[in-house]
Amino acid sequence: MLPIKNILCPTDFSDPSYEALKISDELAAHFGATLHIINVVPLVPIVEAPIGVESASFNVASYQQELEGQAQKSLKNLAEQKISRGVTAVTEVLIGNAAG
């Protein structure tokens, strides 16, 4: 059997994803693998106001950064709370369509 060096575990911070994380953590501990925990933040669409309609002031870029920062904090807390000692965990926030 090939050695397992990396395990990828996506999370959406739901209970079912926590169950997957628990199993991923156990596998990483057993094989001495690095556990990569990811969360995908959707890209906030930019919607143009119709001509003649005044648009509300909303900073899409700032909101996107806030979503990314919050996801990163949540991943860090998740790793601290649910990953066994001795397991190397790497967290990463990706931007895009998780289902696509």
PyRosetta script that sets phi, psi and omega in degrees:
from pyrosetta import init, pose_from_sequence

init()
pose = pose_from_sequence("MLPIKNILCPTDFSDPSYEALKISDELAAHFGATLHIINVVPLVPIVEAPIGVESASFNVASYQQELEGQAQKSLKNLAEQKISRGVTAVTEVLIGNAAG")
pose.set_psi(1, 142.2)
pose.set_omega(1, 177.4)
pose.set_phi(2, -70.2)
pose.set_psi(2, 143.5)
pose.set_omega(2, 177.9)
pose.set_phi(3, -69.4)
pose.set_psi(3, 141.2)
pose.set_omega(3, 177.2)
pose.set_phi(4, -95.9)
pose.set_psi(4, 117.8)
pose.set_omega(4, -177.1)
pose.set_phi(5, -109.5)
pose.set_psi(5, -26.6)
pose.set_omega(5, -177.7)
pose.set_phi(6, -136.4)
pose.set_psi(6, 140.0)
pose.set_omega(6, 176.5)
pose.set_phi(7, -127.9)
pose.set_psi(7, 128.6)
pose.set_omega(7, 179.9)
pose.set_phi(8, -102.7)
pose.set_psi(8, 128.3)
pose.set_omega(8, 178.2)
pose.set_phi(9, -133.0)
pose.set_psi(9, 104.6)
pose.set_omega(9, 175.2)
pose.set_phi(10, -76.6)
pose.set_psi(10, 152.2)
pose.set_omega(10, 177.1)
pose.set_phi(11, -140.7)
pose.set_psi(11, 144.6)
pose.set_omega(11, 171.8)
pose.set_phi(12, -117.1)
pose.set_psi(12, 15.4)
pose.set_omega(12, 178.2)
pose.set_phi(13, 66.7)
pose.set_psi(13, 26.8)
pose.set_omega(13, 176.3)
pose.set_phi(14, -100.0)
pose.set_psi(14, 163.9)
pose.set_omega(14, 178.5)
pose.set_phi(15, -58.3)
pose.set_psi(15, -43.8)
pose.set_omega(15, 177.7)
pose.set_phi(16, -61.3)
pose.set_psi(16, -36.4)
pose.set_omega(16, 178.9)
pose.set_phi(17, -70.1)
pose.set_psi(17, -28.7)
pose.set_omega(17, 175.6)
pose.set_phi(18, -68.3)
pose.set_psi(18, -34.3)
pose.set_omega(18, 176.1)
pose.set_phi(19, -65.3)
pose.set_psi(19, -42.4)
pose.set_omega(19, 177.1)
pose.set_phi(20, -63.2)
pose.set_psi(20, -38.5)
pose.set_omega(20, 179.0)
pose.set_phi(21, -64.6)
pose.set_psi(21, -38.7)
pose.set_omega(21, 178.7)
pose.set_phi(22, -61.3)
pose.set_psi(22, -45.5)
pose.set_omega(22, 179.6)
pose.set_phi(23, -68.0)
pose.set_psi(23, -40.9)
pose.set_omega(23, 178.5)
pose.set_phi(24, -61.6)
pose.set_psi(24, -40.1)
pose.set_omega(24, 177.9)
pose.set_phi(25, -62.5)
pose.set_psi(25, -43.7)
pose.set_omega(25, 179.2)
pose.set_phi(26, -63.1)
pose.set_psi(26, -42.6)
pose.set_omega(26, 178.5)
pose.set_phi(27, -65.1)
pose.set_psi(27, -42.9)
pose.set_omega(27, 179.1)
pose.set_phi(28, -61.7)
pose.set_psi(28, -41.1)
pose.set_omega(28, 178.5)
pose.set_phi(29, -64.8)
pose.set_psi(29, -43.3)
pose.set_omega(29, -178.2)
pose.set_phi(30, -64.0)
pose.set_psi(30, -44.4)
pose.set_omega(30, -175.7)
pose.set_phi(31, -93.8)
pose.set_psi(31, -6.0)
pose.set_omega(31, -176.6)
pose.set_phi(32, 68.0)
pose.set_psi(32, 32.1)
pose.set_omega(32, -176.8)
pose.set_phi(33, -91.5)
pose.set_psi(33, 159.9)
pose.set_omega(33, 173.0)
pose.set_phi(34, -84.3)
pose.set_psi(34, 133.0)
pose.set_omega(34, 179.4)
pose.set_phi(35, -99.8)
pose.set_psi(35, 119.2)
pose.set_omega(35, 178.8)
pose.set_phi(36, -102.3)
pose.set_psi(36, 115.0)
pose.set_omega(36, -179.4)
pose.set_phi(37, -106.8)
pose.set_psi(37, 123.2)
pose.set_omega(37, -178.5)
pose.set_phi(38, -123.9)
pose.set_psi(38, 155.1)
pose.set_omega(38, 172.0)
pose.set_phi(39, -135.9)
pose.set_psi(39, 135.7)
pose.set_omega(39, 179.9)
pose.set_phi(40, -105.1)
pose.set_psi(40, 119.9)
pose.set_omega(40, 177.3)
pose.set_phi(41, -94.9)
pose.set_psi(41, 127.5)
pose.set_omega(41, 179.5)
pose.set_phi(42, -67.4)
pose.set_psi(42, 148.1)
pose.set_omega(42, 176.5)
pose.set_phi(43, -73.2)
pose.set_psi(43, 126.8)
pose.set_omega(43, -179.7)
pose.set_phi(44, -73.9)
pose.set_psi(44, 122.1)
pose.set_omega(44, -178.7)
pose.set_phi(45, -72.1)
pose.set_psi(45, 147.2)
pose.set_omega(45, 175.7)
pose.set_phi(46, -98.7)
pose.set_psi(46, 117.9)
pose.set_omega(46, -177.8)
pose.set_phi(47, -109.0)
pose.set_psi(47, 124.0)
pose.set_omega(47, 178.9)
pose.set_phi(48, -83.5)
pose.set_psi(48, 138.2)
pose.set_omega(48, 176.4)
pose.set_phi(49, -74.0)
pose.set_psi(49, 143.2)
pose.set_omega(49, 177.1)
pose.set_phi(50, -59.9)
pose.set_psi(50, 153.0)
pose.set_omega(50, 179.3)
pose.set_phi(51, -59.3)
pose.set_psi(51, 132.7)
pose.set_omega(51, 179.2)
pose.set_phi(52, 91.0)
pose.set_psi(52, -8.6)
pose.set_omega(52, 178.6)
pose.set_phi(53, -106.7)
pose.set_psi(53, 125.9)
pose.set_omega(53, 179.9)
pose.set_phi(54, -74.2)
pose.set_psi(54, 129.6)
pose.set_omega(54, -178.7)
pose.set_phi(55, -88.5)
pose.set_psi(55, 149.3)
pose.set_omega(55, 176.5)
pose.set_phi(56, -74.4)
pose.set_psi(56, 151.2)
pose.set_omega(56, 179.6)
pose.set_phi(57, -79.8)
pose.set_psi(57, 112.2)
pose.set_omega(57, -179.4)
pose.set_phi(58, -144.8)
pose.set_psi(58, 121.8)
pose.set_omega(58, -177.5)
pose.set_phi(59, -90.9)
pose.set_psi(59, 98.7)
pose.set_omega(59, -176.5)
pose.set_phi(60, -63.9)
pose.set_psi(60, -42.9)
pose.set_omega(60, -178.6)
pose.set_phi(61, -61.8)
pose.set_psi(61, -41.7)
pose.set_omega(61, 178.7)
pose.set_phi(62, -64.8)
pose.set_psi(62, -41.7)
pose.set_omega(62, 178.9)
pose.set_phi(63, -64.5)
pose.set_psi(63, -41.1)
pose.set_omega(63, 178.4)
pose.set_phi(64, -61.3)
pose.set_psi(64, -43.9)
pose.set_omega(64, 178.4)
pose.set_phi(65, -63.0)
pose.set_psi(65, -38.2)
pose.set_omega(65, 178.5)
pose.set_phi(66, -64.4)
pose.set_psi(66, -42.0)
pose.set_omega(66, 177.5)
pose.set_phi(67, -62.1)
pose.set_psi(67, -44.2)
pose.set_omega(67, 179.4)
pose.set_phi(68, -63.6)
pose.set_psi(68, -44.4)
pose.set_omega(68, 179.5)
pose.set_phi(69, -63.4)
pose.set_psi(69, -41.5)
pose.set_omega(69, 178.7)
pose.set_phi(70, -65.2)
pose.set_psi(70, -40.4)
pose.set_omega(70, 178.1)
pose.set_phi(71, -64.1)
pose.set_psi(71, -40.7)
pose.set_omega(71, 179.6)
pose.set_phi(72, -63.5)
pose.set_psi(72, -43.0)
pose.set_omega(72, 177.2)
pose.set_phi(73, -62.3)
pose.set_psi(73, -43.4)
pose.set_omega(73, -179.8)
pose.set_phi(74, -63.8)
pose.set_psi(74, -40.5)
pose.set_omega(74, 177.7)
pose.set_phi(75, -64.4)
pose.set_psi(75, -42.0)
pose.set_omega(75, 179.5)
pose.set_phi(76, -61.9)
pose.set_psi(76, -46.1)
pose.set_omega(76, 178.2)
pose.set_phi(77, -62.9)
pose.set_psi(77, -40.3)
pose.set_omega(77, 179.3)
pose.set_phi(78, -61.4)
pose.set_psi(78, -45.6)
pose.set_omega(78, 179.5)
pose.set_phi(79, -63.5)
pose.set_psi(79, -40.7)
pose.set_omega(79, -180.0)
pose.set_phi(80, -65.7)
pose.set_psi(80, -35.7)
pose.set_omega(80, -175.1)
pose.set_phi(81, -87.1)
pose.set_psi(81, -32.8)
pose.set_omega(81, -168.9)
pose.set_phi(82, -115.2)
pose.set_psi(82, -5.6)
pose.set_omega(82, -178.2)
pose.set_phi(83, -99.4)
pose.set_psi(83, 134.0)
pose.set_omega(83, -178.2)
pose.set_phi(84, -65.0)
pose.set_psi(84, 150.5)
pose.set_omega(84, 174.2)
pose.set_phi(85, -65.7)
pose.set_psi(85, 141.7)
pose.set_omega(85, -179.0)
pose.set_phi(86, 94.8)
pose.set_psi(86, -15.2)
pose.set_omega(86, 177.1)
pose.set_phi(87, -93.0)
pose.set_psi(87, 127.6)
pose.set_omega(87, 176.3)
pose.set_phi(88, -82.1)
pose.set_psi(88, 119.6)
pose.set_omega(88, -179.8)
pose.set_phi(89, -117.7)
pose.set_psi(89, 134.5)
pose.set_omega(89, 176.4)
pose.set_phi(90, -117.9)
pose.set_psi(90, 128.4)
pose.set_omega(90, 179.3)
pose.set_phi(91, -109.5)
pose.set_psi(91, 145.3)
pose.set_omega(91, 179.3)
pose.set_phi(92, -150.8)
pose.set_psi(92, 137.8)
pose.set_omega(92, 174.8)
pose.set_phi(93, -103.3)
pose.set_psi(93, 127.7)
pose.set_omega(93, 177.5)
pose.set_phi(94, -111.5)
pose.set_psi(94, 156.3)
pose.set_omega(94, -179.7)
pose.set_phi(95, -113.6)
pose.set_psi(95, 130.9)
pose.set_omega(95, 177.0)
pose.set_phi(96, 150.4)
pose.set_psi(96, -155.0)
pose.set_omega(96, -179.5)
pose.set_phi(97, -103.3)
pose.set_psi(97, 110.0)
pose.set_omega(97, -176.7)
pose.set_phi(98, -62.4)
pose.set_psi(98, -31.8)
pose.set_omega(98, -177.4)
pose.set_phi(99, -86.1)
pose.set_psi(99, -15.2)
pose.set_omega(99, -173.8)
pose.set_phi(100, -97.3)
pose.dump_pdb("model.pdb")
